Amino acid sequence: MERFNWGFVGAGMIAKKALYPAISKSSIGQIYAVASRSAERALTISPTGLIYTDYDQLFADPKVDGVYISLPNKFHLPTAIRAM
């Protein structure tokens, strides 16, 4: 079975403490890329080292199968719409 490539939008505390550990233990999913305004912060949770400082670049990556939005709540809807 192929791995499911997750793209993280945001590299904040929720991503680091909640979803990152769960996906890291998954036999199916993997964190493929991280998009953050801060490249330095993105590198702290990107196991592949693949980072984007522009969210739209992550959304355009054909290898990203799904997106996890780890931003403040007020940004969830507009970011989800852009991701779609």
C-alpha positions as CSV (number, residue, x, y, z in Angstrom):
1,M,0.0,0.0,0.0
2,E,1.3,3.5,-0.9
3,R,1.9,6.0,1.9
4,F,-0.6,8.9,2.3
5,N,1.4,12.1,2.1
6,W,0.2,14.8,4.5
7,G,1.0,18.4,4.0
8,F,0.9,20.5,7.2
9,V,-0.1,24.1,7.0
10,G,1.4,25.8,10.0
11,A,4.0,24.4,12.4
12,G,2.6,25.5,15.7
13,M,2.1,23.7,19.0
14,I,-1.0,21.8,18.0
15,A,0.8,20.3,15.0
16,K,3.9,19.4,17.1
17,K,2.1,18.0,20.1
18,A,-1.0,16.3,18.6
19,L,-0.9,15.3,15.0
20,Y,2.8,15.0,14.4
21,P,3.3,12.2,16.9
22,A,0.2,10.3,15.7
23,I,1.2,10.5,12.0
24,S,4.8,9.6,12.8
25,K,3.5,6.3,14.3
26,S,1.3,5.5,11.4
27,S,2.1,2.7,9.0
28,I,0.1,4.4,6.2
29,G,0.4,8.2,6.7
30,Q,3.6,10.3,6.6
31,I,4.4,13.9,6.9
32,Y,5.5,14.8,3.5
33,A,5.9,18.6,3.6
34,V,5.3,21.5,5.9
35,A,4.2,25.1,4.9
36,S,4.8,27.9,7.4
37,R,5.6,31.6,7.3
38,S,8.8,30.6,9.2
39,A,11.1,28.2,7.3
40,E,13.0,27.7,10.6
41,R,9.8,26.6,12.4
42,A,8.7,24.3,9.5
43,L,12.0,22.5,9.7
44,T,11.4,21.5,13.3
45,I,8.6,19.2,12.2
46,S,9.5,18.3,8.6
47,P,11.1,14.9,8.7
48,T,11.8,15.1,4.9
49,G,13.1,18.6,5.1
50,L,10.6,19.6,2.4
51,I,9.2,23.0,3.4
52,Y,7.3,25.8,1.8
53,T,7.0,29.4,3.0
54,D,4.0,29.9,0.8
55,Y,0.9,27.8,1.5
56,D,-0.1,27.9,-2.2
57,Q,3.1,26.1,-3.1
58,L,2.1,23.2,-0.8
59,F,-1.4,23.1,-2.2
60,A,0.0,22.9,-5.7
61,D,2.4,20.0,-4.9
62,P,0.9,16.9,-6.7
63,K,2.5,14.6,-4.2
64,V,0.4,16.0,-1.3
65,D,-2.6,13.7,-0.7
66,G,-4.2,15.6,2.1
67,V,-3.7,18.8,4.1
68,Y,-3.8,19.4,7.9
69,I,-4.4,23.0,8.8
70,S,-2.7,23.9,12.0
71,L,-3.5,27.6,12.1
72,P,-5.6,29.7,14.5
73,N,-9.3,28.9,14.0
74,K,-10.1,32.1,12.2
75,F,-7.9,31.0,9.3
76,H,-9.3,27.5,8.9
77,L,-12.1,28.3,6.5
78,P,-10.2,30.6,4.1
79,T,-7.2,28.2,4.1
80,A,-9.3,25.1,3.5
81,I,-11.0,26.9,0.6
82,R,-7.6,27.7,-0.9
83,A,-6.4,24.1,-0.4
84,M,-9.4,22.8,-2.3
